[in-house]
Amino acid sequence: MKKISFPGYIYFEILWVNRNYYLAWHAFILLCFSHITLALIGSKEELNNLSQLIFLLLLPLIMLNLQHYFYKEDFRSGRLEILLSLFTPLQIAITRYLAITCSVLLAFAGNLLLSSLLFSYNITQINNLILTLPNLILTCCAYLSLLNAASCYFKTNSHHLIALFFPLIMPCLILIGLYFNEAFPSAPYLLLAINLFFVPICWLSASYLISNIYHS
């Protein structure tokens, strides 16, 4: 791989995950398929009342389905070893996190527009989703980045690590549920504070594991 600048590497990585894995399309289609399926089996009134919770429950499942796009494929193909010769482990961790987060956020934005028309969301529902679910995406990507790096590092019996995903994001799901029920209006700010604290920790932890993957 030709030596490029760090900003150029971020741009290249966003293109890479979408040209090779069609990540944004993959996430968008999964979200659309789930919503359309629910629309076919439920009444409009029921779905309108449960629309926010549908999004809240679907996103973590979609993210979990995308977790192998973090480092596993690069580790298996040898691309990760090439990247380590060009960039620091922290740069690799940050770049892959940003590439996948941007792709999922793009899929979420497109699906929110489509589901707003399909389920007739009101302004309050749209506002609730915009304030909370991007924070959930940031959290899910951070934890999955760390768990996937650990999965590559330990190599054997690593699938058990992914089982930690839902316990880790459970506090965020509870906060968002309380916000949807108007029981905790400050939830978006607390979620943002959690991300500002935990996302860099996940970057640093993932970078440490990446730097030692080929020595474990």
N, CA, C and O of each residue as an XYZ file, in Angstrom:
864
protein
N       0.845     -1.198      0.000
C       0.000      0.000      0.000
C       0.879      1.247      0.000
O       1.841      1.319      0.766
N       0.573      2.209     -0.829
C       1.350      3.441     -0.924
C       1.191      4.269      0.342
O       0.107      4.348      0.920
N       2.300      4.890      0.766
C       2.276      5.713      1.966
C       1.398      6.939      1.732
O       1.593      7.673      0.763
N       0.439      7.157      2.615
C      -0.461      8.303      2.506
C      -0.555      8.986      3.858
O      -0.162      8.419      4.877
N      -1.080     10.211      3.863
C      -1.238     10.952      5.108
C      -2.365     10.349      5.927
O      -3.174      9.574      5.418
N      -2.408     10.716      7.208
C      -3.442     10.178      8.085
C      -4.843     10.606      7.633
O      -5.729      9.754      7.575
N      -5.094     11.903      7.305
C      -6.424     12.268      6.777
C      -6.765     11.518      5.489
O      -7.912     11.127      5.270
N      -5.756     11.323      4.644
C      -5.989     10.561      3.422
C      -6.315      9.114      3.704
O      -7.104      8.491      2.995
N      -5.696      8.582      4.754
C      -5.975      7.199      5.161
C      -7.414      7.060      5.654
O      -8.072      6.061      5.364
N      -7.908      8.052      6.396
C      -9.298      8.021      6.867
C     -10.258      7.989      5.683
O     -11.196      7.193      5.648
N     -10.005      8.877      4.704
C     -10.846      8.921      3.503
C     -10.770      7.596      2.738
O     -11.789      7.075      2.285
N      -9.558      7.059      2.599
C      -9.373      5.789      1.899
C     -10.099      4.656      2.616
O     -10.675      3.782      1.967
N     -10.078      4.662      3.947
C     -10.696      3.583      4.709
C     -12.217      3.613      4.586
O     -12.860      2.566      4.512
N     -12.792      4.827      4.564
C     -14.237      4.947      4.359
C     -14.627      4.365      2.996
O     -15.622      3.649      2.876
N     -13.820      4.687      1.965
C     -14.082      4.121      0.643
C     -13.876      2.611      0.642
O     -14.622      1.879     -0.008
N     -12.864      2.146      1.370
C     -12.534      0.720      1.391
C     -13.688     -0.126      1.944
O     -14.091     -1.113      1.329
N     -14.212      0.268      3.104
C     -15.257     -0.551      3.733
C     -16.547     -0.528      2.928
O     -17.364     -1.441      3.045
N     -16.741      0.507      2.109
C     -17.970      0.591      1.325
C     -17.814      0.010     -0.076
O     -18.787     -0.477     -0.652
N     -16.605      0.053     -0.632
C     -16.394     -0.560     -1.941
C     -16.198     -2.061     -1.855
O     -16.596     -2.796     -2.759
N     -15.589     -2.517     -0.774
C     -15.301     -3.940     -0.631
C     -16.373     -4.684      0.150
O     -16.671     -5.840     -0.152
N     -16.957     -4.029      1.156
C     -17.951     -4.689      2.000
C     -19.351     -4.107      1.826
O     -20.314     -4.652      2.365
N     -19.482     -2.988      1.067
C     -20.781     -2.321      0.888
C     -21.454     -2.094      2.250
O     -22.637     -2.381      2.431
N     -20.671     -1.575      3.194
C     -21.121     -1.524      4.577
C     -22.357     -0.651      4.762
O     -23.315     -1.063      5.417
N     -22.341      0.570      4.182
C     -23.486      1.471      4.343
C     -24.743      0.854      3.729
O     -25.824      0.926      4.314
N     -24.596      0.243      2.537
C     -25.737     -0.398      1.892
C     -26.211     -1.598      2.701
O     -27.411     -1.840      2.834
N     -25.256     -2.343      3.236
C     -25.596     -3.511      4.040
C     -26.441     -3.103      5.244
O     -27.493     -3.690      5.499
N     -25.974     -2.094      5.983
C     -26.713     -1.625      7.155
C     -28.065     -1.042      6.761
O     -29.068     -1.284      7.434
N     -28.096     -0.274      5.671
C     -29.350      0.346      5.216
C     -30.378     -0.711      4.836
O     -31.547     -0.611      5.210
N     -29.936     -1.733      4.085
C     -30.862     -2.776      3.642
C     -31.378     -3.585      4.822
O     -32.557     -3.937      4.859
N     -30.510     -3.886      5.791
C     -30.949     -4.625      6.967
C     -31.998     -3.845      7.756
O     -32.997     -4.410      8.200
N     -31.762     -2.536      7.927
C     -32.729     -1.705      8.632
C     -34.048     -1.616      7.865
O     -35.125     -1.728      8.451
N     -33.951     -1.415      6.553
C     -35.169     -1.314      5.731
C     -35.955     -2.622      5.749
O     -37.177     -2.617      5.898
N     -35.250     -3.737      5.597
C     -35.918     -5.038      5.595
C     -36.642     -5.280      6.916
O     -37.761     -5.794      6.937
N     -35.993     -4.904      8.018
C     -36.616     -5.096      9.332
C     -37.860     -4.242      9.484
O     -38.877     -4.712      9.994
N     -37.791     -2.990      9.049
C     -38.941     -2.098      9.167
C     -40.090     -2.528      8.252
O     -41.254     -2.502      8.651
N     -39.754     -2.921      7.033
C     -40.800     -3.344      6.105
C     -41.491     -4.607      6.609
O     -42.710     -4.738      6.500
N     -40.709     -5.534      7.160
C     -41.281     -6.757      7.719
C     -42.252     -6.430      8.849
O     -43.347     -6.989      8.921
N     -41.843     -5.523      9.728
C     -42.718     -5.127     10.827
C     -43.968     -4.421     10.320
O     -45.054     -4.578     10.878
N     -43.800     -3.641      9.256
C     -44.958     -2.937      8.697
C     -45.980     -3.905      8.117
O     -47.177     -3.621      8.120
N     -45.514     -5.044      7.620
C     -46.418     -6.014      7.015
C     -47.185     -6.832      8.044
O     -48.277     -7.325      7.762
N     -46.602     -6.981      9.262
C     -47.242     -7.860     10.244
C     -47.966     -7.112     11.357
O     -48.630     -7.736     12.185
N     -47.848     -5.783     11.390
C     -48.499     -5.016     12.447
C     -49.369     -3.908     11.876
O     -49.204     -3.498     10.727
N     -50.292     -3.434     12.691
C     -51.148     -2.329     12.260
C     -50.385     -1.014     12.344
O     -49.385     -0.912     13.056
N     -50.856     -0.018     11.620
C     -50.177      1.274     11.583
C     -50.170      1.933     12.950
O     -49.185      2.563     13.336
N     -51.271      1.789     13.688
C     -51.348      2.407     15.013
C     -50.337      1.783     15.974
O     -49.676      2.489     16.735
N     -50.222      0.463     15.933
C     -49.272     -0.224     16.810
C     -47.838      0.157     16.481
O     -47.027      0.415     17.371
N     -47.539      0.188     15.176
C     -46.179      0.508     14.770
C     -45.820      1.949     15.071
O     -44.677      2.242     15.423
N     -46.781      2.854     14.939
C     -46.504      4.253     15.236
C     -46.189      4.436     16.714
O     -45.338      5.250     17.076
N     -46.870      3.683     17.563
C     -46.614      3.770     19.001
C     -45.289      3.130     19.389
O     -44.635      3.559     20.339
N     -44.900      2.099     18.644
C     -43.679      1.362     18.987
C     -42.487      1.724     18.106
O     -41.427      1.105     18.207
N     -42.656      2.717     17.249
C     -41.635      2.999     16.233
C     -40.270      3.322     16.833
O     -39.245      2.858     16.332
N     -40.252      4.120     17.908
C     -38.981      4.472     18.519
C     -38.309      3.251     19.135
O     -37.098      3.074     19.011
N     -39.094      2.413     19.798
C     -38.533      1.212     20.402
C     -38.051      0.229     19.342
O     -37.087     -0.504     19.565
N     -38.722      0.210     18.181
C     -38.283     -0.648     17.086
C     -36.872     -0.256     16.655
O     -35.997     -1.108     16.500
N     -36.667      1.043     16.465
C     -35.338      1.539     16.109
C     -34.328      1.201     17.203
O     -33.214      0.766     16.912
N     -34.716      1.400     18.444
C     -33.818      1.176     19.580
C     -33.371     -0.280     19.658
O     -32.215     -0.553     19.982
N     -34.265     -1.213     19.367
C     -33.927     -2.628     19.448
C     -33.208     -3.134     18.202
O     -32.374     -4.035     18.287
N     -33.530     -2.557     17.050
C     -32.936     -3.037     15.810
C     -31.479     -2.615     15.656
O     -30.656     -3.406     15.195
N     -31.146     -1.379     16.035
C     -29.801     -0.875     15.780
C     -28.704     -1.737     16.409
O     -27.748     -2.084     15.715
N     -28.801     -2.099     17.695
C     -27.739     -2.954     18.258
C     -27.610     -4.291     17.548
O     -26.503     -4.807     17.389
N     -28.738     -4.858     17.119
C     -28.691     -6.132     16.400
C     -28.008     -5.970     15.050
O     -27.222     -6.823     14.637
N     -28.313     -4.867     14.361
C     -27.655     -4.591     13.081
C     -26.159     -4.401     13.291
O     -25.346     -4.925     12.531
N     -25.801     -3.642     14.334
C     -24.390     -3.394     14.629
C     -23.664     -4.694     14.946
O     -22.529     -4.893     14.515
N     -24.303     -5.564     15.686
C     -23.688     -6.849     16.033
C     -23.447     -7.676     14.773
O     -22.448     -8.389     14.679
N     -24.347     -7.584     13.819
C     -24.196     -8.313     12.561
C     -23.022     -7.787     11.733
O     -22.470     -8.506     10.900
N     -22.642     -6.515     11.973
C     -21.561     -5.893     11.204
C     -20.210     -5.969     11.904
O     -19.218     -5.456     11.385
N     -20.155     -6.610     13.092
C     -18.955     -6.515     13.914
C     -17.714     -7.130     13.256
O     -16.598     -6.702     13.550
N     -17.883     -8.119     12.377
C     -16.704     -8.765     11.798
C     -16.008     -7.881     10.762
O     -14.943     -8.242     10.262
N     -16.605     -6.713     10.431
C     -15.953     -5.810      9.489
C     -14.883     -4.941     10.146
O     -14.217     -4.172      9.453
N     -14.699     -5.040     11.451
C     -13.706     -4.186     12.113
C     -12.283     -4.641     11.774
O     -11.592     -3.971     11.007
N     -11.842     -5.758     12.329
C     -10.449     -6.174     12.125
C     -10.291     -7.610     11.641
O      -9.236     -7.969     11.119
N     -11.311     -8.430     11.802
C     -11.157     -9.850     11.500
C     -10.768    -10.104     10.051
O      -9.854    -10.882      9.776
N     -11.465     -9.445      9.121
C     -11.182     -9.671      7.710
C      -9.778     -9.203      7.354
O      -9.074     -9.867      6.594
N      -9.370     -8.063      7.901
C      -8.017     -7.560      7.632
C      -6.966     -8.462      8.243
O      -5.893     -8.656      7.672
N      -7.277     -9.014      9.413
C      -6.336     -9.921     10.078
C      -6.165    -11.208      9.272
O      -5.048    -11.701      9.113
N      -7.264    -11.748      8.768
C      -7.209    -12.989      8.005
C      -6.510    -12.810      6.663
O      -5.782    -13.695      6.211
N      -6.734    -11.659      6.027
C      -6.162    -11.427      4.699
C      -4.719    -10.939      4.743
O      -4.035    -10.953      3.720
N      -4.245    -10.508      5.910
C      -2.888     -9.980      6.023
C      -2.804     -8.483      5.807
O      -1.724     -7.902      5.917
N      -3.929     -7.846      5.502
C      -3.932     -6.405      5.279
C      -3.567     -5.638      6.550
O      -2.937     -4.582      6.487
N      -3.966     -6.177      7.698
C      -3.667     -5.508      8.960
C      -2.166     -5.403      9.189
O      -1.691     -4.400      9.721
N      -1.422     -6.418      8.797
C       0.036     -6.399      8.956
C       0.659     -5.304      8.087
O       1.615     -4.645      8.496
N       0.108     -5.118      6.887
C       0.591     -4.048      6.006
C       0.275     -2.679      6.612
O       1.118     -1.782      6.594
N      -0.943     -2.519      7.152
C      -1.325     -1.255      7.768
C      -0.429     -0.916      8.957
O      -0.096      0.248      9.181
N      -0.042     -1.942      9.718
C       0.823     -1.712     10.881
C       2.209     -1.229     10.469
O       2.904     -0.591     11.259
N       2.605     -1.523      9.261
C       3.905     -1.049      8.777
C       3.846      0.401      8.295
O       4.877      1.044      8.094
N       2.615      0.905      8.112
C       2.443      2.264      7.585
C       1.905      3.247      8.619
O       2.212      4.438      8.560
N       1.103      2.757      9.569
C       0.460      3.636     10.545
C       0.602      3.052     11.941
O       0.893      1.868     12.107
N       0.394      3.892     12.935
C       0.442      3.422     14.317
C      -0.842      2.644     14.628
O      -1.863      2.858     13.975
N      -0.803      1.749     15.614
C      -2.027      1.018     15.995
C      -3.174      1.944     16.391
O      -4.334      1.646     16.107
N      -2.861      3.067     17.047
C      -3.919      4.005     17.428
C      -4.564      4.632     16.204
O      -5.782      4.804     16.168
N      -3.769      4.973     15.206
C      -4.322      5.528     13.974
C      -5.215      4.510     13.270
O      -6.258      4.877     12.728
N      -4.825      3.249     13.270
C      -5.633      2.199     12.655
C      -6.955      2.040     13.394
O      -8.011      1.915     12.774
N      -6.888      2.045     14.738
C      -8.107      1.883     15.546
C      -9.070      3.050     15.323
O     -10.270      2.838     15.144
N      -8.553      4.271     15.334
C      -9.391      5.451     15.148
C      -9.999      5.472     13.742
O     -11.181      5.767     13.570
N      -9.176      5.158     12.748
C      -9.638      5.228     11.358
C     -10.721      4.203     11.064
O     -11.731      4.525     10.437
N     -10.515      2.964     11.515
C     -11.539      1.958     11.255
C     -12.829      2.288     12.003
O     -13.926      2.072     11.488
N     -12.690      2.811     13.217
C     -13.870      3.237     13.982
C     -14.634      4.325     13.224
O     -15.855      4.244     13.091
N     -13.927      5.334     12.730
C     -14.577      6.434     12.014
C     -15.215      5.950     10.718
O     -16.306      6.391     10.359
N     -14.535      5.041     10.012
C     -15.063      4.551      8.736
C     -16.380      3.808      8.940
O     -17.345      4.035      8.210
N     -16.420      2.925      9.926
C     -17.635      2.147     10.156
C     -18.730      3.008     10.763
O     -19.900      2.865     10.410
N     -18.357      3.910     11.683
C     -19.349      4.801     12.292
C     -19.998      5.694     11.244
O     -21.220      5.843     11.232
N     -19.198      6.291     10.364
C     -19.751      7.158      9.318
C     -20.671      6.378      8.385
O     -21.709      6.891      7.967
N     -20.300      5.148      8.058
C     -21.126      4.327      7.168
C     -22.469      3.990      7.810
O     -23.509      4.056      7.154
N     -22.447      3.628      9.098
C     -23.698      3.278      9.783
C     -24.562      4.516     10.000
O     -25.786      4.444      9.885
N     -23.934      5.652     10.312
C     -24.695      6.894     10.466
C     -25.373      7.282      9.159
O     -26.506      7.763      9.170
N     -24.697      7.079      8.037
C     -25.290      7.362      6.736
C     -26.481      6.434      6.475
O     -27.520      6.870      5.979
N     -26.319      5.161      6.812
C     -27.428      4.209      6.648
C     -28.598      4.581      7.559
O     -29.757      4.499      7.153
N     -28.288      4.990      8.792
C     -29.335      5.400      9.730
C     -30.095      6.617      9.216
O     -31.321      6.665      9.310
N     -29.374      7.611      8.668
C     -30.021      8.826      8.160
C     -30.970      8.494      7.003
O     -32.090      9.001      6.942
N     -30.506      7.635      6.088
C     -31.368      7.253      4.975
C     -32.584      6.467      5.423
O     -33.686      6.665      4.912
N     -32.379      5.565      6.389
C     -33.492      4.767      6.873
C     -34.471      5.598      7.697
O     -35.676      5.349      7.669
N     -33.954      6.590      8.432
C     -34.836      7.464      9.200
C     -35.765      8.241      8.271
O     -36.948      8.411      8.565
N     -35.221      8.710      7.146
C     -36.045      9.414      6.167
C     -37.125      8.498      5.604
O     -38.283      8.896      5.477
N     -36.741      7.269      5.267
C     -37.700      6.326      4.693
C     -38.754      5.916      5.713
O     -39.946      5.899      5.404
N     -38.321      5.588      6.929
C     -39.270      5.130      7.947
C     -40.168      6.265      8.429
O     -41.285      6.018      8.884
N     -39.690      7.517      8.333
C     -40.534      8.662      8.688
C     -41.742      8.737      7.768
O     -42.846      9.069      8.200
N     -41.522      8.424      6.491
C     -42.629      8.407      5.537
C     -43.500      7.170      5.724
O     -44.722      7.233      5.596
N     -42.854      6.040      6.030
C     -43.579      4.782      6.148
C     -44.451      4.733      7.399
O     -45.583      4.251      7.355
N     -43.915      5.239      8.526
C     -44.620      5.154      9.798
C     -45.242      6.478     10.237
O     -45.839      6.561     11.310
N     -45.101      7.507      9.411
C     -45.677      8.829      9.726
C     -45.194      9.341     11.090
O     -46.002      9.700     11.947
N     -43.882      9.371     11.280
C     -43.337      9.903     12.526
C     -43.728     11.369     12.683
O     -43.780     12.113     11.704
N     -44.001     11.774     13.912
C     -44.193     13.199     14.168
C     -42.853     13.848     14.509
O     -41.836     13.164     14.624
N     -42.860     15.177     14.669
C     -41.616     15.919     14.906
C     -40.943     15.467     16.195
O     -39.718     15.365     16.247
N     -41.716     15.199     17.223
C     -41.146     14.774     18.507
C     -40.421     13.453     18.380
O     -39.329     13.290     18.924
N     -41.015     12.507     17.669
C     -40.377     11.206     17.487
C     -39.083     11.323     16.694
O     -38.078     10.702     17.038
N     -39.115     12.126     15.627
C     -37.901     12.320     14.825
C     -36.816     12.976     15.664
O     -35.652     12.581     15.601
N     -37.196     13.975     16.448
C     -36.234     14.666     17.302
C     -35.625     13.706     18.329
O     -34.421     13.741     18.580
N     -36.460     12.855     18.916
C     -35.960     11.879     19.891
C     -34.946     10.927     19.272
O     -33.918     10.618     19.875
N     -35.243     10.468     18.069
C     -34.344      9.534     17.386
C     -33.024     10.204     17.017
O     -31.960      9.601     17.159
N     -33.089     11.448     16.544
C     -31.872     12.152     16.137
C     -30.981     12.459     17.339
O     -29.755     12.436     17.225
N     -31.590     12.746     18.487
C     -30.805     13.102     19.671
C     -30.170     11.892     20.355
O     -29.158     12.033     21.042
N     -30.744     10.724     20.178
C     -30.289      9.571     20.959
C     -29.587      8.489     20.145
O     -28.533      8.003     20.557
N     -30.139      8.105     19.012
C     -29.602      6.939     18.314
C     -28.217      7.147     17.709
O     -27.439      6.193     17.700
N     -27.850      8.336     17.199
C     -26.440      8.516     16.807
C     -25.472      8.287     17.960
O     -24.381      7.755     17.756
N     -25.864      8.689     19.181
C     -25.033      8.397     20.343
C     -24.919      6.902     20.580
O     -23.855      6.404     20.947
N     -26.019      6.187     20.368
C     -25.995      4.732     20.524
C     -25.080      4.089     19.488
O     -24.361      3.137     19.794
N     -25.107      4.607     18.265
C     -24.218      4.097     17.215
C     -22.754      4.308     17.584
O     -21.929      3.412     17.405
N     -22.432      5.493     18.100
C     -21.057      5.775     18.532
C     -20.620      4.803     19.616
O     -19.493      4.308     19.598
N     -21.518      4.530     20.566
C     -21.198      3.607     21.653
C     -21.017      2.186     21.142
O     -20.053      1.509     21.498
N     -21.947      1.737     20.305
C     -21.865      0.371     19.779
C     -20.579      0.162     18.981
O     -19.918     -0.867     19.127
N     -20.223      1.129     18.143
C     -19.005      1.001     17.339
C     -17.764      0.946     18.224
O     -16.829      0.200     17.935
N     -17.749      1.725     19.289
C     -16.593      1.737     20.192
C     -16.429      0.383     20.873
O     -15.330     -0.171     20.902
N     -17.509     -0.144     21.413
C     -17.425     -1.427     22.107
C     -17.111     -2.567     21.139
O     -16.312     -3.447     21.458
N     -17.736     -2.558     19.955
C     -17.477     -3.612     18.987
C     -16.047     -3.545     18.471
O     -15.435     -4.576     18.192
N     -15.513     -2.334     18.343
C     -14.116     -2.177     17.939
C     -13.192     -2.852     18.940
O     -12.273     -3.579     18.561
N     -13.442     -2.609     20.214
C     -12.622     -3.206     21.266
C     -12.797     -4.723     21.316
O     -11.813     -5.458     21.397
N     -14.044     -5.193     21.268
C     -14.297     -6.626     21.352
C     -13.746     -7.371     20.140
O     -13.266     -8.497     20.271
N     -13.813     -6.747     18.956
C     -13.302     -7.398     17.760
C     -11.783     -7.453     17.769
O     -11.189     -8.434     17.324
N     -11.152     -6.389     18.281
C      -9.687     -6.411     18.412
C      -9.260     -7.497     19.404
O      -8.272     -8.198     19.182
N     -10.022     -7.628     20.508
C      -9.733     -8.687     21.484
C      -9.953    -10.064     20.870
O      -9.218    -11.008     21.161
N     -10.968    -10.170     20.018
C     -11.256    -11.437     19.347
C     -10.093    -11.858     18.457
O      -9.720    -13.031     18.434
N      -9.517    -10.903     17.723
C      -8.351    -11.201     16.883
C      -7.128    -11.526     17.735
O      -6.319    -12.379     17.370
N      -6.997    -10.852     18.854
C      -5.830    -11.037     19.718
C      -5.811    -12.430     20.351
O      -4.774    -13.094     20.348
N      -6.945    -12.879     20.893
C      -6.984    -14.162     21.583
C      -7.126    -15.350     20.632
O      -6.727    -16.466     20.966
N      -7.692    -15.113     19.451
C      -7.769    -16.091     18.364
C      -8.652    -17.303     18.675
O      -9.482    -17.668     17.843
N      -8.506    -17.928     19.821
C      -9.304    -19.111     20.145
C     -10.389    -18.768     21.153
O     -10.183    -17.946     22.047
N     -11.548    -19.404     21.002
C     -12.704    -19.182     21.888
C     -13.077    -17.699     21.968
O     -13.591    -17.230     22.983
N     -12.810    -16.978     20.884
C     -13.027    -15.539     20.905
C     -14.492    -15.151     20.760
O     -14.868    -14.026     21.091
N     -15.335    -16.081     20.262
C     -16.736    -15.737     20.049
C     -17.445    -15.436     21.360
O     -18.484    -14.778     21.370
N     -16.888    -15.916     22.464
C     -17.507    -15.634     23.763
C     -17.397    -14.152     24.119
O     -18.209    -13.634     24.885
N     -16.393    -13.471     23.564
C     -16.208    -12.052     23.870
C     -17.372    -11.221     23.354
O     -17.767    -10.244     23.991
N     -17.927    -11.601     22.200
C     -19.015    -10.835     21.602
C     -20.259    -10.885     22.483
O     -21.112    -10.001     22.410
N     -20.361    -11.928     23.323
C     -21.505    -12.027     24.232
C     -21.518    -10.894     25.255
O     -22.535    -10.651     25.904
N     -20.380    -10.198     25.400
C     -20.305     -9.066     26.339
C     -20.925     -7.798     25.766
O     -21.093     -6.812     26.483
N     -21.268     -7.816     24.473
C     -21.723     -6.596     23.810
C     -22.974     -6.017     24.445
O     -23.004     -4.838     24.799
N     -24.013     -6.839     24.593
C     -25.285     -6.323     25.112
C     -25.204     -5.875     26.570
O     -25.782     -4.843     26.908
N     -24.507     -6.613     27.454
C     -24.342     -6.066     28.817
C     -23.641     -4.714     28.846
O     -23.933     -3.882     29.705
N     -22.715     -4.489     27.910
C     -21.991     -3.212     27.886
C     -22.884     -2.050     27.448
O     -22.763     -0.941     27.969
N     -23.785     -2.306     26.485
C     -24.622     -1.210     25.993
C     -25.956     -1.111     26.732
O     -26.732     -0.192     26.470
N     -26.239     -2.041     27.651
C     -27.516     -2.036     28.350
C     -27.802     -0.707     29.063
O     -28.932     -0.225     28.988
N     -26.817     -0.090     29.757
C     -27.099      1.213     30.387
C     -27.549      2.273     29.385
O     -28.424      3.084     29.691
N     -26.958      2.271     28.194
C     -27.358      3.237     27.161
C     -28.782      2.968     26.688
O     -29.557      3.904     26.489
N     -29.131      1.700     26.509
C     -30.492      1.352     26.090
C     -31.511      1.782     27.136
O     -32.593      2.260     26.793
N     -31.168      1.613     28.414
C     -32.075      2.013     29.491
C     -32.246      3.532     29.500
O     -33.360      4.031     29.656
N     -31.144      4.265     29.334
C     -31.215      5.734     29.313
C     -32.085      6.229     28.157
O     -32.896      7.139     28.327
N     -31.909      5.621     26.983
C     -32.704      6.037     25.820
C     -34.175      5.694     26.027
O     -35.050      6.481     25.666
N     -34.458      4.519     26.609
C     -35.837      4.158     26.902
C     -36.493      5.138     27.858
O     -37.656      5.502     27.682
N     -35.749      5.566     28.871
C     -36.276      6.562     29.808
C     -36.523      7.892     29.115
O     -37.499      8.580     29.410
N     -35.636      8.252     28.191
C     -35.812      9.512     27.450
C     -37.035      9.445     26.549
O     -37.779     10.420     26.451
N     -37.255      8.321     25.894
C     -38.432      8.159     25.034
C     -39.721      8.284     25.843
O     -40.735      8.767     25.341
N     -39.669      7.843     27.102
C     -40.851      7.921     27.972
C     -40.919      9.224     28.759
O     -41.745      9.379     29.659
N     -40.031     10.167     28.405
C     -39.979     11.493     29.027
C     -39.715     11.419     30.537
O     -40.131     12.298     31.293
N     -39.016     10.356     30.963
C     -38.689     10.207     32.384
C     -37.306     10.750     32.713
O     -36.986     10.966     33.882
N     -36.471     10.975     31.675
C     -35.107     11.460     31.907
C     -34.706     12.373     30.745
O     -34.022     11.922     29.826
N     -35.118     13.653     30.766
C     -34.873     14.559     29.639
C     -33.395     14.819     29.346
O     -33.044     15.207     28.231
N     -32.529     14.609     30.337
C     -31.104     14.897     30.151
C     -30.333     13.720     29.577
O     -29.106     13.780     29.494
N     -31.009     12.660     29.181
C     -30.340     11.451     28.702
C     -29.392     11.693     27.526
O     -28.290     11.144     27.537
N     -29.763     12.495     26.497
C     -28.826     12.710     25.388
C     -27.496     13.319     25.825
O     -26.445     12.966     25.290
N     -27.540     14.231     26.797
C     -26.306     14.854     27.273
C     -25.455     13.848     28.047
O     -24.228     13.857     27.946
N     -26.108     12.990     28.813
C     -25.374     11.964     29.553
C     -24.772     10.940     28.589
O     -23.647     10.484     28.796
N     -25.504     10.582     27.550
C     -24.975      9.661     26.547
C     -23.758     10.246     25.849
O     -22.782      9.544     25.584
N     -23.827     11.545     25.551
C     -22.694     12.213     24.919
C     -21.480     12.218     25.852
O     -20.351     12.002     25.411
N     -21.718     12.463     27.132
C     -20.627     12.451     28.114
C     -20.019     11.056     28.226
O     -18.800     10.912     28.329
N     -20.861     10.039     28.205
C     -20.364      8.659     28.255
C     -19.480      8.366     27.054
O     -18.428      7.742     27.189
N     -19.906      8.817     25.878
C     -19.107      8.585     24.670
C     -17.778      9.327     24.716
O     -16.747      8.789     24.313
N     -17.803     10.560     25.206
C     -16.562     11.331     25.288
C     -15.554     10.664     26.223
O     -14.346     10.849     26.073
N     -16.048      9.896     27.178
C     -15.161      9.226     28.130
C     -14.745      7.841     27.632
O     -13.563      7.499     27.668
N     -15.717      7.039     27.165
C     -15.433      5.643     26.860
C     -14.866      5.412     25.458
O     -14.073      4.492     25.263
N     -15.261      6.233     24.480
C     -14.774      6.009     23.120
C     -13.246      6.107     23.038
O     -12.622      5.219     22.456
N     -12.611      7.161     23.605
C     -11.131      7.185     23.581
C     -10.500      6.006     24.317
O      -9.452      5.506     23.907
N     -11.138      5.557     25.409
C     -10.614      4.393     26.133
C     -10.661      3.155     25.242
O      -9.723      2.358     25.228
N     -11.753      2.998     24.502
C     -11.863      1.861     23.577
C     -10.824      1.964     22.466
O     -10.249      0.953     22.065
N     -10.575      3.175     21.965
C      -9.526      3.367     20.955
C      -8.169      2.913     21.473
O      -7.453      2.166     20.807
N      -7.830      3.376     22.669
C      -6.524      3.056     23.242
C      -6.397      1.561     23.521
O      -5.357      0.958     23.253
N      -7.452      0.972     24.056
C      -7.423     -0.465     24.358
C      -7.323     -1.285     23.078
O      -6.553     -2.243     23.006
N      -8.107     -0.905     22.063
C      -8.060     -1.623     20.787
C      -6.689     -1.475     20.132
O      -6.172     -2.430     19.554
N      -6.099     -0.287     20.219
C      -4.780     -0.065     19.615
C      -3.717     -0.925     20.291
O      -2.812     -1.432     19.627
N      -3.823     -1.091     21.612
C      -2.871     -1.949     22.317
C      -2.987     -3.397     21.846
O      -1.978     -4.062     21.612
N      -4.215     -3.879     21.708
C      -4.427     -5.255     21.248
C      -3.942     -5.432     19.813
O      -3.338     -6.452     19.478
N      -4.211     -4.427     18.956
C      -3.778     -4.505     17.556
C      -2.257     -4.572     17.479
O      -1.700     -5.330     16.684
N      -1.592     -3.777     18.308
C      -0.115     -3.740     18.262
C       0.504     -5.065     18.681
O       1.654     -5.351     18.349
N      -0.263     -5.878     19.415
C       0.283     -7.151     19.903
C      -0.377     -8.370     19.274
O      -0.136     -9.495     19.714
N      -1.199     -8.169     18.260
C      -1.905     -9.286     17.636
C      -0.930    -10.333     17.101
O      -1.144    -11.532     17.277
N       0.143     -9.878     16.446
C       1.062    -10.824     15.814
C       2.130    -11.337     16.781
O       3.041    -12.068     16.393
N       1.997    -10.936     18.050
C       2.942    -11.430     19.079
C       2.244    -12.277     20.122
O       2.883    -12.763     21.055
N       0.901    -12.467     19.973
C       0.136    -13.227     20.981
C       0.239    -14.735     20.722
O      -0.337    -15.530     21.465
